[in-house]
């Protein structure tokens, strides 16, 4: 079997154990918090002591280290506790993806204080390129967000002003509206009742009017929104 596309996850607690996993699914599960069953993650349903040589761990070795002879149970522990060893190309792809997500995050959450509107993503990307910020493949975007905004301030007018809004939407009109709200706002204190969905949301000030118009269109003018402190 060709395993050249697989990613190696290595666990070493005095003795080394390795598994080979599917790159995309492993990245989603290990780094992005998505849940995938170990049977889907494994490229080869084996636990190795040296995957490069094809040396499989014996049932005795698995039991001594993981308390089980079951390969899938042991592999799950290796994946959870081990280090994922990405290739240079995979890291470069993930670095680019993280950068695009940071640009999108800034575009959605920040705005131009002169106009009250969000900056277009391309403007954010052009300005961010000027800052020389380094976004690693394993960067925590929530931690890098405020740093990036601070670096952007000398280049473009940008602020993080937010609004908190109480809203009420008829329950049978909530589907698409809820998806859109999730994209641009933090949802707090949501309640689902027979007739209405109610929530308090916090979102960038520059996005508020746009969201108001979109929700009215989606719900036939039946969305109620009111700014709260």
C-alpha positions as CSV (number, residue, x, y, z in Angstrom):
1,X,0.0,0.0,0.0
2,X,1.2,3.5,-0.9
3,X,1.4,5.5,2.3
4,X,3.2,8.6,0.9
5,X,0.1,10.8,1.4
6,X,-0.4,9.7,5.0
7,X,0.5,11.8,8.0
8,X,2.4,10.2,10.9
9,X,1.3,10.6,14.5
10,X,4.0,9.6,17.0
11,X,3.6,8.9,20.7
12,X,6.7,8.3,22.8
13,X,6.6,7.5,26.5
14,X,9.8,5.6,26.8
15,X,8.8,3.5,23.8
16,X,7.7,4.9,20.5
17,X,4.4,4.1,18.8
18,X,3.1,5.5,15.5
19,X,0.0,5.5,13.4
20,X,-0.6,6.7,9.9
21,X,-3.7,8.9,9.4
22,X,-5.6,10.7,6.6
23,X,-4.2,14.2,6.3
24,X,-7.4,16.3,6.0
25,X,-9.5,14.4,8.5
26,X,-6.6,14.3,11.0
27,X,-6.1,18.0,10.6
28,X,-9.8,18.7,11.2
29,X,-9.8,16.4,14.3
30,X,-6.4,17.3,15.8
31,X,-6.2,21.0,15.1
32,X,-9.7,22.2,14.5
33,X,-11.8,20.3,17.1
34,X,-13.9,18.4,14.7
35,X,-14.8,14.9,15.8
36,X,-14.0,11.9,13.5
37,X,-14.1,8.2,14.5
38,X,-10.6,6.7,14.7
39,X,-11.6,4.2,12.0
40,X,-12.0,7.0,9.5
41,X,-8.8,8.8,10.6
42,X,-6.5,5.8,10.2
43,X,-4.8,5.4,6.8
44,X,-3.7,1.9,7.8
45,X,-5.5,0.2,10.7
46,X,-2.3,-0.7,12.5
47,X,-0.2,0.7,15.4
48,X,3.5,0.6,14.5
49,X,6.7,0.9,16.5
50,X,8.3,2.2,13.3
51,X,5.8,3.1,10.5
52,X,8.6,3.8,8.0
53,X,9.9,0.3,8.3
54,X,6.4,-1.2,8.6
55,X,7.2,-2.6,12.1
56,X,3.9,-3.4,13.8
57,X,3.5,-3.2,17.6
58,X,2.7,-6.6,19.1
59,X,-0.5,-7.2,21.2
60,X,1.8,-7.5,24.2
61,X,3.4,-4.1,23.5
62,X,0.0,-2.5,23.1
63,X,-1.3,-4.0,26.3
64,X,1.8,-2.9,28.3
65,X,1.5,0.7,27.1
66,X,-2.2,1.3,26.5
67,X,-3.9,-1.4,28.7
68,X,-5.5,-3.0,25.7
69,X,-4.7,-5.4,22.9
70,X,-7.3,-3.8,20.6
71,X,-5.5,-2.0,17.8
72,X,-8.3,0.6,17.3
73,X,-8.4,1.5,21.1
74,X,-4.6,1.8,21.2
75,X,-4.6,3.9,18.0
76,X,-7.1,6.3,19.5
77,X,-4.8,6.9,22.5
78,X,-1.8,7.4,20.1
79,X,-3.8,10.0,18.1
80,X,-5.1,11.8,21.2
81,X,-1.7,12.0,23.0
82,X,0.8,11.9,20.1
83,X,2.4,14.6,18.0
84,X,1.3,14.9,14.4
85,X,4.2,15.2,12.0
86,X,3.2,17.3,9.0
87,X,5.2,17.6,5.8
88,X,6.6,21.0,4.7
89,X,3.9,21.1,2.0
90,X,1.1,20.4,4.4
91,X,2.4,23.0,6.8
92,X,2.5,25.5,4.0
93,X,-1.1,24.7,3.0
94,X,-2.3,25.1,6.6
95,X,-0.3,28.3,7.0
96,X,-2.1,29.8,3.9
97,X,-5.4,28.6,5.2
98,X,-4.8,30.1,8.6
99,X,-3.9,33.4,6.9
100,X,-7.1,33.5,4.9
101,X,-9.1,32.7,8.0
102,X,-7.4,35.6,9.9
103,X,-8.2,38.0,7.0
104,X,-11.8,36.8,7.0
105,X,-12.1,37.2,10.8
106,X,-10.8,40.7,10.7
107,X,-13.0,41.6,7.8
108,X,-16.1,40.3,9.8
109,X,-15.3,41.7,13.2
110,X,-13.6,45.0,12.6
111,X,-14.7,48.1,10.7
112,X,-13.7,51.4,9.3
113,X,-14.5,53.9,12.1
114,X,-14.9,56.7,9.6
115,X,-17.7,55.0,7.7
116,X,-18.9,52.4,10.2
117,X,-18.6,49.7,7.5
118,X,-16.4,46.6,7.4
119,X,-13.3,46.7,5.3
120,X,-13.4,44.5,2.2
121,X,-11.3,41.3,2.7
122,X,-8.9,42.3,-0.1
123,X,-8.1,45.6,1.6
124,X,-7.5,43.7,4.8
125,X,-5.2,41.3,3.1
126,X,-3.2,44.0,1.3
127,X,-2.7,45.9,4.6
128,X,-1.9,42.7,6.5
129,X,0.8,41.9,4.0
130,X,2.4,45.2,4.7
131,X,2.6,44.4,8.4
132,X,4.8,41.4,7.8
133,X,2.9,39.4,10.4
134,X,3.9,35.7,10.6
135,X,0.9,33.4,11.0
136,X,2.1,29.9,11.7
137,X,0.4,26.7,10.5
138,X,-0.5,26.0,14.1
139,X,-1.4,29.6,15.2
140,X,-4.3,30.3,17.5
141,X,-6.3,32.8,15.5
142,X,-8.1,34.2,18.5
143,X,-4.7,35.0,20.0
144,X,-3.4,36.5,16.8
145,X,-6.5,38.5,16.0
146,X,-5.9,41.5,18.3
147,X,-2.2,41.5,17.5
148,X,-3.1,41.8,13.8
149,X,-5.6,44.6,14.4
150,X,-2.9,46.6,16.4
151,X,-0.5,46.1,13.5
152,X,-3.1,47.3,11.0
153,X,-3.9,50.5,12.8
154,X,-1.0,52.6,11.4
155,X,-1.9,51.4,7.9
156,X,-5.7,51.6,7.7
157,X,-8.4,53.1,9.9
158,X,-9.8,50.2,11.9
159,X,-11.7,49.7,15.1
160,X,-13.3,46.8,17.0
161,X,-16.5,48.7,18.2
162,X,-19.3,46.2,19.0
163,X,-23.0,46.4,19.5
164,X,-25.2,44.1,21.6
165,X,-28.6,43.4,20.2
166,X,-31.7,41.6,21.5
167,X,-33.7,39.9,18.7
168,X,-36.8,37.9,18.2
169,X,-37.6,35.8,15.1
170,X,-40.7,33.6,14.5
171,X,-39.6,30.0,15.0
172,X,-40.7,28.8,11.6
173,X,-38.5,31.6,10.0
174,X,-35.4,30.9,12.0
175,X,-33.5,28.3,9.9
176,X,-31.5,30.4,7.4
177,X,-31.5,33.4,9.7
178,X,-29.8,31.5,12.4
179,X,-27.0,30.3,10.1
180,X,-26.4,33.9,9.0
181,X,-26.4,35.2,12.6
182,X,-23.8,32.6,13.5
183,X,-21.5,33.8,10.7
184,X,-21.3,37.4,11.9
185,X,-22.2,37.4,15.6
186,X,-21.6,35.8,19.0
187,X,-24.9,34.4,20.2
188,X,-25.8,34.6,23.9
189,X,-28.8,33.6,26.0
190,X,-30.6,32.0,23.1
191,X,-34.0,30.5,23.7
192,X,-36.1,28.3,21.5
193,X,-39.8,28.5,22.1
194,X,-42.8,27.2,20.2
195,X,-43.5,30.4,18.5
196,X,-40.3,32.4,18.6
197,X,-36.5,32.2,18.8
198,X,-35.0,34.9,21.0
199,X,-31.4,35.7,21.7
200,X,-28.9,38.4,22.7
201,X,-26.1,38.8,20.1
202,X,-22.9,40.8,20.0
203,X,-21.4,41.8,16.7
204,X,-19.2,44.4,15.0
205,X,-20.9,47.7,14.9
206,X,-20.3,48.0,11.1
207,X,-22.2,44.8,10.4
208,X,-25.4,45.6,12.4
209,X,-27.4,47.4,9.7
210,X,-26.4,44.9,7.0
211,X,-27.5,42.0,9.3
212,X,-30.8,43.8,10.1
213,X,-31.6,44.2,6.4
214,X,-30.7,40.6,5.6
215,X,-32.8,39.2,8.5
216,X,-35.8,41.2,7.5
217,X,-35.5,39.8,3.9
218,X,-35.1,36.3,5.2
219,X,-38.1,36.5,7.6
220,X,-40.5,38.6,5.5
221,X,-40.0,41.6,7.8
222,X,-40.8,39.6,11.0
223,X,-37.5,40.0,12.7
224,X,-37.4,42.3,15.8
225,X,-34.1,43.8,16.8
226,X,-33.2,46.3,19.5
227,X,-29.9,47.5,20.8
228,X,-29.2,46.9,24.4
229,X,-26.4,47.9,26.8
